[in-house]
Amino acid sequence: MRTILSILILAFAVQARAVLMDSQVYYVLISTKEFKTEVTREQVAKTPAWAASADYPPLSVRKAEQLAEAKFQKLLPDKSDWERKRIIIESIGDDAHWYYRVEFAPIEPQSGRQGSLEIVVLMDGKVIEPEVSDAK
């Protein structure tokens, strides 16, 4: 019985383990512009690890917010009616390498469909530059 229980626990642990991501793409259409941000496993794996024993990540949430806010202002300086909605810490699936995803969206819902802009900040302080193109 003990052996069967151990096998079941091991099987569950293996299934619960996250799959390593290859890349994650964040895409949004704002007015007449398309914004596409891609973050890859290789980019994130090169940043400082956040050890499971550490209370705080290598880059503070406040610093990530400041870096994302500066990038947002450069990308959309005329969007004073937008705000930071949330900050999410994402893993690449190895439980050691993480990145911030900072979401900006309109303060008041707009008519029509208006998405949110995701700014990706790595744990070394690098902000992933979104590709910006004219909407098709």
N, C-alpha and C positions, 0 to 999 in steps of 0.2 A: 504494500500500500504506500509506504514511504517513497519507494522508487517511482511509482506512477505519479504521485503528487509532485515530486521533484521534476519529472519530465514535463508535466503540465505547466508548472511555473516557468521552466526554461522556455518552453514553446511560447507561452504568453509574452515573456520578456523579449524574445526575438521578434514576435509580431508587433509589439508595442514600439520597438525601436523605429525612429523616424527614418525615412528614406532620404539619402543625400540628394539635395536639389542640384540640378545642372545650372539652371538659371531661372530667374523670376522676372517677368515683364509687367510693368505697370503702364497703362495706356489711358489717355483721356483726351476728349475733344473740348476745347474751350474757345468759344467764339469761332474764329476762322482758323485756329491753329490746332494741330495735333501734337501731343506731348507723349513721348515714349521713353520710358526709363527701364533699362535692363541691368540687372545685377547678376553676376555669375558666381558660381561656387569658388572659382579661382580667385576672384577679387576679394571675396570675404575671407577665404582661407589664408590670405596673406596678411590679414590684420591681426592685432593682438587677440589672443584667446581670452575668454572670460571663464576662468577656472570655477568649477562647481563649488569650491571652498571659499571663493571670494564673495563678499557681500555686495560689491558694486562692480559694474562693468568698466572696462578700460576707458571708455569715454562717457562722461556723465550725461544724463538725460538733458540737463539744462544746456550743456555745450552743444549737443546734437540739435536741440531746438533752435539755438542761436544761429548755427550754421545753416540749418534748413530755412529759417526765416530770411537770412541774407540772400540765399539762392532764390527763394520765392520772389523777393522784391526785385531781383535782377530780371527774372523771367516774366513777371507780371506786375510791373510797377503801378499800373492803373487799377489794380484790384484791391482798393482800400475797403471794399465791402466784403472781403473774404477774411477768414480767420483760421487759425490752427485748430483743427477739430480733435485730433488725437495723435499720440505718439505710440507706436507699436514696436516692440523688439522682436525681430524674426531670427530664427536659427536656420543654418543651412542643413541641419539634420545631424550634426555630429556632437551636439551639446557642448561645444567649446567655442564655436565661431558664430557671431551674431551681428546683426546690423539693425539700424533704426529705420523705420518707415514713418515719416512725418506727413500727415494728411492735412491739406488745406482745402477749404470749401467755402461757398458763399454763406454769409451770416444768415441771410433770409433766403428761403427757397425761391428759385427763379422760375418763371414760366418756361415750359419746355424742359428738356432733359439737360441738366447741368451736372457734370461729374465733379470729382474731387481730384486735386493734383497731389500725387505722392512724391515726396522728395526723399531719396535714399541717402542716409549718412552711414558711412562705415565706422568701425570702432577705432580707426586710426585718424578720424576727423575728415577724411576725404568725402566730398559730396559727389555722387554720381550725376554727371551732366546729362539731362534729358535731351533726346533728339527732338528738335522742334521743326515741324514742316507745315506747309499750308494744307488745310483740309481739302479732301478730294470730293 
